[in-house]
Amino acid sequence: MNLPCLLPTTVTGSFPCIGTGGLFDPYKKAVMFAVSEQLRAGVDIISDGQVRADMVEAFVSKFPGISGKSIVGKIRPADKPVSVSDTKHALRKAKYVKGILTGPCTLSYALQLQTLVYRNKEEAALDLACALHEEAKHLAHIGCTIIQIDEPILSTGAVPVDVAKKCLSVIFDGITTPSCIHTCGVLKDIAPEWTKLPVDILDFEYAVSPENLDTLSKYDLKGKKIGCGCVKSSDQKVESVKEIEKHILSCVDVFGKENILIDPDCGLRMHTKEGAYQKLANMCEAVRNVRAEL
């Protein structure tokens, strides 16, 4: 895949939900704000901000077969696209937009299994993957630059990476848009399988888990691009530009400047709007400085 520029900046997940209200769509202003703030910060590949709900509720509330936090029947695709409307708004404002979907393994383990349709959550995850395949097709059709699947559950070891491999093959079947998986947490125990997942981009947490860089340096990534989390999502403190530059340069030393994207470790939903903006702005300034050095 070709990246839009050297060391493109992007986002990993959510932005603070600010400015809700309105008779027909209470979240419209929040989406507009999230998009505008990413652009104001200088992010190269933005998202819709994921402001409508948490990463689980946003999807499971739309899939037939799921009621509340329980799987109660066979899971089927949503009646209409879940994230396309907000992503279209982002695409009207920016050339490069990432569509972000919560992964089927993470979704299945956030739900209670209350049906005999599935023997276990791994089986449910495969049907969730089928439902997400339809969403991914919609995102590809409207012109997303990247489609990212969030699977934070994988680093805990609760779900075998092999299940995620099967699910990713289902989600991206027939889709040519560059694919990405994001997994936060420490990757040491899953790295042998995780680095072989069938995606174009492997996105990981580095700022708060620096040991991941050493772990991934030991593997042949076979041409995959790397998303390097260089800003801490779990810390309200805004890192200095110099601190972020050091993180970026460490990743460049390992993976090469042509092979990486720069983003926060994870979503910024729990930050203030000012803090989230400043983290992104400092990240983008740090990237510009590193580009000039390189």
C-alpha positions in Angstrom: 0.0 0.0 0.0 1.1 3.6 -0.6 0.9 6.0 2.3 -0.3 9.6 1.6 3.0 11.1 2.8 6.1 10.3 4.8 5.2 9.4 8.4 1.5 10.1 8.0 -0.3 11.0 11.2 -3.6 9.4 12.1 -5.8 8.5 15.0 -6.4 5.2 16.7 -9.9 5.7 18.0 -12.3 8.0 19.7 -12.4 11.8 20.4 -14.1 13.5 23.3 -17.9 13.8 22.7 -18.6 17.5 22.9 -21.5 19.6 21.8 -24.4 17.1 21.8 -27.9 18.4 21.3 -30.4 18.7 18.5 -33.9 17.5 17.7 -33.1 15.1 14.9 -29.5 14.1 15.6 -28.1 14.9 19.0 -24.6 13.8 18.0 -24.3 15.7 14.7 -22.5 18.6 16.4 -20.2 16.2 18.2 -19.1 14.5 15.0 -18.5 17.9 13.3 -16.5 19.1 16.3 -14.3 15.9 16.4 -13.6 16.1 12.7 -12.7 19.8 12.8 -10.4 19.4 15.8 -8.5 16.6 14.1 -8.0 18.7 11.0 -7.1 21.8 13.1 -4.4 19.7 14.9 -3.0 18.7 11.5 -3.8 15.0 11.4 -3.3 13.5 7.9 -5.7 10.6 8.1 -8.7 11.5 10.3 -11.7 9.5 11.5 -15.3 10.4 12.3 -14.3 10.7 16.0 -16.4 7.7 17.2 -18.5 10.0 19.5 -21.9 8.3 19.4 -21.3 5.5 21.9 -18.6 3.4 23.4 -16.7 1.0 21.2 -19.0 -2.0 22.0 -22.4 -0.3 22.2 -21.9 1.5 18.9 -22.1 -1.7 17.0 -23.9 -4.4 19.1 -26.9 -2.2 19.6 -27.5 -2.4 15.8 -27.1 -6.1 15.2 -30.1 -8.4 15.2 -29.5 -11.3 17.5 -28.2 -9.1 20.3 -30.3 -7.5 23.0 -28.6 -5.2 25.4 -25.4 -6.9 26.5 -26.6 -10.4 25.6 -26.4 -12.6 22.5 -30.0 -14.0 22.3 -30.1 -15.4 18.8 -28.2 -15.7 15.5 -26.3 -12.5 14.9 -27.0 -10.8 11.5 -25.8 -7.7 9.8 -27.4 -4.4 10.8 -30.4 -3.3 8.7 -28.5 -0.2 7.6 -24.8 1.0 7.9 -23.7 1.8 11.4 -20.8 4.2 10.8 -21.2 5.3 7.2 -23.1 8.6 7.8 -20.5 10.0 10.2 -17.6 8.8 8.0 -19.2 10.4 5.0 -19.1 13.7 6.9 -15.4 13.2 7.6 -14.8 12.5 3.9 -16.5 15.7 2.9 -13.9 17.5 5.0 -10.8 15.5 4.3 -9.2 13.5 1.5 -7.9 10.8 3.8 -10.2 9.1 6.3 -9.9 5.9 8.4 -13.0 3.8 9.0 -12.8 2.2 12.5 -14.8 -0.9 13.5 -14.7 -2.7 16.9 -13.4 -6.2 16.3 -15.6 -9.3 16.6 -13.4 -11.0 19.3 -13.7 -7.9 21.5 -17.4 -7.6 20.9 -18.1 -11.3 21.6 -16.3 -11.2 24.9 -18.1 -8.1 26.0 -21.4 -9.9 25.6 -23.2 -12.7 27.6 -24.1 -15.8 25.6 -27.8 -16.5 26.2 -28.7 -18.7 23.3 -28.1 -22.2 22.1 -27.3 -21.0 18.6 -23.6 -20.8 19.5 -21.6 -23.3 21.5 -19.1 -20.6 22.5 -18.1 -17.0 22.0 -15.6 -18.0 19.3 -18.5 -19.1 17.1 -20.4 -15.9 17.9 -17.3 -13.9 16.9 -17.4 -15.5 13.4 -21.0 -14.3 12.8 -20.0 -10.9 14.2 -17.3 -10.9 11.6 -19.9 -11.6 8.9 -21.9 -8.6 10.2 -18.8 -6.4 10.2 -18.0 -7.5 6.7 -21.1 -5.7 5.5 -20.0 -2.6 7.3 -16.5 -2.8 5.9 -17.9 -3.1 2.4 -19.9 0.1 2.9 -16.8 1.9 4.2 -14.7 0.7 1.3 -17.4 1.8 -1.1 -17.5 5.4 0.2 -13.8 5.7 -0.2 -12.1 5.2 3.1 -8.3 5.3 3.0 -7.9 2.6 5.7 -10.3 0.3 7.5 -9.2 -0.5 11.0 -10.4 -3.3 13.3 -9.9 -2.7 17.0 -9.1 -5.9 18.9 -7.8 -4.8 22.4 -8.9 -8.2 23.8 -6.1 -10.0 22.0 -3.3 -8.8 24.3 -5.0 -10.3 27.3 -4.9 -13.8 25.9 -8.6 -14.3 26.5 -9.1 -15.0 22.8 -6.8 -17.1 20.7 -5.2 -15.0 17.9 -6.2 -17.8 15.5 -9.8 -16.8 16.0 -9.0 -13.2 15.1 -7.2 -14.5 12.0 -10.3 -16.3 10.8 -12.5 -13.3 11.6 -10.2 -10.8 9.8 -10.3 -13.1 6.7 -14.1 -12.9 6.8 -14.3 -9.1 7.4 -11.9 -8.2 4.5 -12.9 -10.9 2.0 -13.1 -9.2 -1.4 -12.2 -5.8 0.0 -9.1 -4.0 -1.5 -9.1 -1.0 0.8 -5.9 -1.2 3.0 -6.7 -3.1 6.2 -5.4 -2.5 9.8 -5.7 -4.2 13.2 -5.1 -2.2 16.3 -4.3 -4.0 19.6 -3.3 -2.2 22.7 -1.5 -3.7 25.6 1.7 -5.7 25.8 2.2 -8.0 22.8 5.0 -10.3 23.9 2.9 -13.4 24.4 0.9 -13.0 21.2 3.5 -11.5 18.8 4.4 -14.7 16.9 0.7 -15.0 15.7 -0.3 -11.4 15.8 2.5 -10.3 13.4 1.1 -12.8 10.8 -2.5 -11.6 10.8 -3.9 -11.0 7.3 -3.9 -7.2 7.3 -1.8 -4.5 5.7 -1.1 -2.5 8.8 -0.3 -3.6 12.4 -1.0 -0.9 14.9 0.3 -1.1 18.4 0.8 0.7 21.7 4.3 2.0 22.2 4.2 5.2 24.3 3.0 3.4 27.4 4.3 0.0 26.5 7.8 0.6 25.0 8.7 -3.0 25.3 6.5 -3.7 22.3 9.0 -2.1 20.0 11.7 -4.5 21.1 9.3 -7.4 20.7 8.2 -6.5 17.2 11.7 -5.8 16.1 12.4 -9.6 16.3 9.8 -10.5 13.6 9.8 -10.5 9.9 6.7 -8.3 9.2 6.7 -9.3 5.5 6.0 -5.9 4.0 3.3 -4.8 6.5 3.1 -1.2 7.5 3.3 -0.4 11.2 1.1 2.0 13.2 3.2 3.3 16.1 1.4 4.7 19.1 3.6 7.5 20.1 1.2 9.5 22.5 -0.2 8.1 25.7 -3.9 7.7 25.7 -4.0 6.6 29.3 -2.3 9.7 30.7 -4.0 13.1 30.9 -0.6 14.8 30.8 0.1 16.3 27.4 3.6 15.1 26.2 6.0 17.7 24.9 6.8 17.8 21.2 10.4 16.7 22.0 9.2 13.6 24.0 7.0 12.5 21.1 9.9 13.1 18.6 12.0 10.6 20.6 9.2 8.0 20.3 8.9 8.6 16.6 12.6 8.3 16.0 12.8 5.1 18.0 10.1 3.6 15.7 11.9 4.9 12.6 15.1 3.2 13.7 13.4 -0.1 13.9 10.9 -0.1 11.0 12.2 2.5 8.6 10.7 5.9 7.8 8.7 4.6 4.7 6.9 1.9 6.7 5.2 3.6 9.6 2.2 5.7 10.6 2.1 7.8 13.8 -0.9 7.9 16.1 -1.9 7.8 19.8 -1.7 4.6 21.7 -5.5 4.3 21.7 -8.6 6.5 21.7 -8.8 9.9 23.4 -12.5 9.8 24.5 -11.8 10.2 28.2 -9.7 13.3 27.8 -10.9 16.9 27.9 -11.4 18.5 24.5 -8.4 20.8 25.1 -6.2 17.9 26.2 -7.2 15.6 23.3 -6.6 18.4 20.8 -3.2 19.3 22.2 -2.0 15.7 22.2 -2.8 15.5 18.5 -1.4 18.9 17.8 1.9 18.1 19.5 2.1 14.7 17.8 1.6 16.4 14.4 4.2 19.0 15.2 6.7 16.3 16.3 6.1 14.5 13.0 6.7 17.6 11.0 10.0 18.1 12.8 11.1 14.5 12.3 10.2 14.7 8.6 12.4 17.8 8.3 15.3 15.9 9.9 14.9 12.9 7.6 
